Amino acid sequence: MSQDHASDIIHRVRAIVRESVVLLEPDFLADGIGAIAPRLEALRQRVREEGLLAPHLPTAYGGAGLSLAVFGRLSEELGWSPLGHYVFNGQAPDVGNMELLLHHGSDEQKERFLRPLAAGTIRSCFAMTEPDRAGSNPVWLATTARADGGDYVIDGRKWFTSAADGAAFAIVMAVTAPEAAPHARASMFLVPTDTPGFRLVRNIPVMGDPGSGYFSHGEVAFEGCRVPASARIGAAGAGFALAQERLGPGRIHHCLRWVGVCERALHMTCERAARRELAPGVRLASKQAVQHAIADSRAEIDAARLLVLRTAERIDAEGAKAARADVSLIKFFVAGVLDRVLDRAVQVHGALGLTDDTVLSFWYRHERAARIYDGPDEVHKSALARHVLRPYGVDVEI
Ligand SMILES: Cc1cc2nc3c(=O)[nH]c(=O)nc-3n(C[C@H](O)[C@H](O)[C@H](O)COP(=O)(O)OP(=O)(O)OC[C@H]3O[C@@H](n4cnc5c(N)ncnc54)[C@H](O)[C@@H]3O)c2cc1C
């Protein structure tokens, strides 16, 4: 794709997000996604007609065939609003599931699951983490999928299955070979959510908010949940390798979405500092402490963006494996920047920053998770340290 074409797409997306998507935010913040469903769908239809839906996918699936680096820049634009990715059908966990099916799904799986997902007519979820096992150790799962005749029978419990509420299917990680080497024990399965034995137990309240629909995190039970062998994605025992592959580009998407969130938060911080008076004629922005907060955020956001784009370009050029240490670096670094930039934005807004009159408190509640999901900070720091220390003859255990 030419630079001009990429820039054109980015400008069109920016205009839709900043002029139309943001208008839905006040009702979304006040009453949840259900309250804006018809208007969201109308915006999605406009995006579909403009050929901008699911832009990360190849044109054969209605996408724009963008490279990871270009989709990353787009992800920053979409991150300006909590609704941006959803309107363009570029939201987690669907994006990761689409990529997984695109690269590893059978023809039948692509037709039945990927095609409607790409068209935005259904949603999906990804069920790997379990309440009773440490999610940071992805090879230690309790959920099993037992071969039975030509089927698999899945039993176990998952949680933080984001967007399970209303999803048409789940991609589930379950142990198929308990005696195999740890990295070869699990497989991945496509499970339609109307399969008997699949049960959404609850939407888990996060910082007081159980959410609903796409904006929720489900606890899910698999109780004798029977699926045919054709529901398995890839080879038996390939679950861990597939999960790793799914997460690589996913972290680029997340990191640039966070950069977009940061840009909006800094913009709001500057607007507030320029407007708010502490006394007649004394603006908040005149205080050195506020100026320093703004300067710190500006510097950290710019550094974050450059690091993520460098990593995306490396993945595009050399593949995900070559960029593994870079991906760990950006995951914890950008999550930390997000945490600090949002905190400064709330601080500068004072009490207003804690209300739902602005988008900041939504992000403050929900984006704390960035330092935990897709690998907590500590795991990524150890992974990076392992890479940095290897030439010194030190083998870092994670
Ligand atoms: C908002 C949100 C959305 C999510 N969405 C999904 C989803 O859609 N699907 C899904 O399957 N999962 C999802 N998750 C789960 C997420 O992947 C896990 O929370 C994550 O892997 C961490 O696992 P855990 O919560 O079990 O924490 P644990 O593994 O119990 O770890 C707890 C803490 O221990 C520390 N720690 C862990 N390992 C180490 C180490 N090696 N060295 C030092 N300290 C360490 C870290 O501080 C960590 O936060 C989501 C989580 C959140 C918060």
The ligand as a Tripos MOL2 file, in Angstrom:
@<TRIPOS>MOLECULE
LIG
   53    58     1     0     0
SMALL
NO_CHARGES

@<TRIPOS>ATOM
      1 C1         -9.6860   -6.1900   31.7950 C.3       1 LIG1
      2 C2         -9.1510   -7.5710   31.5710 C.ar      1 LIG1
      3 C3         -9.5060   -8.2460   30.4010 C.ar      1 LIG1
      4 C4         -9.0590   -9.5580   30.1860 C.ar      1 LIG1
      5 N1         -9.4920  -10.2320   29.0650 N.ar      1 LIG1
      6 C5         -9.1680  -11.5460   28.9260 C.ar      1 LIG1
      7 C6         -9.7330  -12.3280   27.8480 C.ar      1 LIG1
      8 O1        -10.4910  -11.8200   27.0290 O.2       1 LIG1
      9 N2         -9.4390  -13.6550   27.8150 N.ar      1 LIG1
     10 C7         -8.6210  -14.2570   28.7010 C.ar      1 LIG1
     11 O2         -8.3870  -15.4550   28.6060 O.2       1 LIG1
     12 N3         -8.0610  -13.5420   29.7440 N.ar      1 LIG1
     13 C8         -8.3320  -12.2150   29.8720 C.ar      1 LIG1
     14 N4         -7.8200  -11.4900   30.9320 N.ar      1 LIG1
     15 C9         -6.9900  -12.1830   31.9210 C.3       1 LIG1
     16 C10        -5.5300  -11.7900   31.8760 C.3       1 LIG1
     17 O3         -4.9090  -12.3290   30.7460 O.3       1 LIG1
     18 C11        -4.8870  -12.2570   33.2030 C.3       1 LIG1
     19 O4         -5.4420  -11.4450   34.2360 O.3       1 LIG1
     20 C12        -3.3780  -12.1480   33.2010 C.3       1 LIG1
     21 O5         -2.8010  -13.1380   32.3670 O.3       1 LIG1
     22 C13        -2.7990  -12.3250   34.6260 C.3       1 LIG1
     23 O6         -3.2700  -13.5110   35.2010 O.3       1 LIG1
     24 P1         -3.9460  -13.4790   36.6600 P.3       1 LIG1
     25 O7         -4.9630  -12.4070   36.6930 O.co2     1 LIG1
     26 O8         -4.3850  -14.8630   36.9520 O.co2     1 LIG1
     27 O9         -2.8010  -13.0290   37.6540 O.3       1 LIG1
     28 P2         -1.7120  -13.9760   38.3410 P.3       1 LIG1
     29 O10        -1.0810  -14.8570   37.3360 O.co2     1 LIG1
     30 O11        -2.3330  -14.5840   39.5480 O.co2     1 LIG1
     31 O12        -0.6350  -12.8840   38.7780 O.3       1 LIG1
     32 C14        -0.9230  -11.9120   39.7970 C.3       1 LIG1
     33 C15         0.1930  -10.8910   39.8560 C.3       1 LIG1
     34 O13         1.3840  -11.5430   40.2290 O.3       1 LIG1
     35 C16         2.5000  -10.9010   39.6540 C.3       1 LIG1
     36 N5          3.2510  -11.8660   38.8570 N.ar      1 LIG1
     37 C17         2.7810  -12.8200   38.0320 C.ar      1 LIG1
     38 N6          3.7760  -13.5280   37.4740 N.ar      1 LIG1
     39 C18         4.9300  -13.0320   37.9710 C.ar      1 LIG1
     40 C19         6.3100  -13.3420   37.7850 C.ar      1 LIG1
     41 N7          6.6970  -14.3160   36.9410 N.pl3     1 LIG1
     42 N8          7.2240  -12.5920   38.4510 N.ar      1 LIG1
     43 C20         6.8320  -11.6140   39.3010 C.ar      1 LIG1
     44 N9          5.5480  -11.2810   39.5210 N.ar      1 LIG1
     45 C21         4.6070  -11.9620   38.8620 C.ar      1 LIG1
     46 C22         1.9300   -9.7670   38.7780 C.3       1 LIG1
     47 O14         1.9690   -8.5550   39.5100 O.3       1 LIG1
     48 C23         0.5140  -10.1970   38.5490 C.3       1 LIG1
     49 O15        -0.3510   -9.1020   38.2990 O.3       1 LIG1
     50 C24        -8.2190  -10.1770   31.1470 C.ar      1 LIG1
     51 C25        -7.8420   -9.4710   32.2940 C.ar      1 LIG1
     52 C26        -8.2930   -8.1890   32.5190 C.ar      1 LIG1
     53 C27        -7.8940   -7.5030   33.7890 C.3       1 LIG1
@<TRIPOS>BOND
     1     1     2 1
     2     2     3 ar
     3     2    52 ar
     4     3     4 ar
     5     4     5 ar
     6     4    50 ar
     7     5     6 ar
     8     6     7 ar
     9     6    13 1
    10     7     8 2
    11     7     9 ar
    12     9    10 ar
    13    10    11 2
    14    10    12 ar
    15    12    13 ar
    16    13    14 ar
    17    14    15 1
    18    14    50 ar
    19    15    16 1
    20    16    17 1
    21    16    18 1
    22    18    19 1
    23    18    20 1
    24    20    21 1
    25    20    22 1
    26    22    23 1
    27    23    24 1
    28    24    25 2
    29    24    26 1
    30    24    27 1
    31    27    28 1
    32    28    29 2
    33    28    30 1
    34    28    31 1
    35    31    32 1
    36    32    33 1
    37    33    34 1
    38    33    48 1
    39    34    35 1
    40    35    36 1
    41    35    46 1
    42    36    37 ar
    43    36    45 ar
    44    37    38 ar
    45    38    39 ar
    46    39    40 ar
    47    39    45 ar
    48    40    41 1
    49    40    42 ar
    50    42    43 ar
    51    43    44 ar
    52    44    45 ar
    53    46    47 1
    54    46    48 1
    55    48    49 1
    56    50    51 ar
    57    51    52 ar
    58    52    53 1
@<TRIPOS>SUBSTRUCTURE
     1 LIG1         1 GROUP 0 **** ****
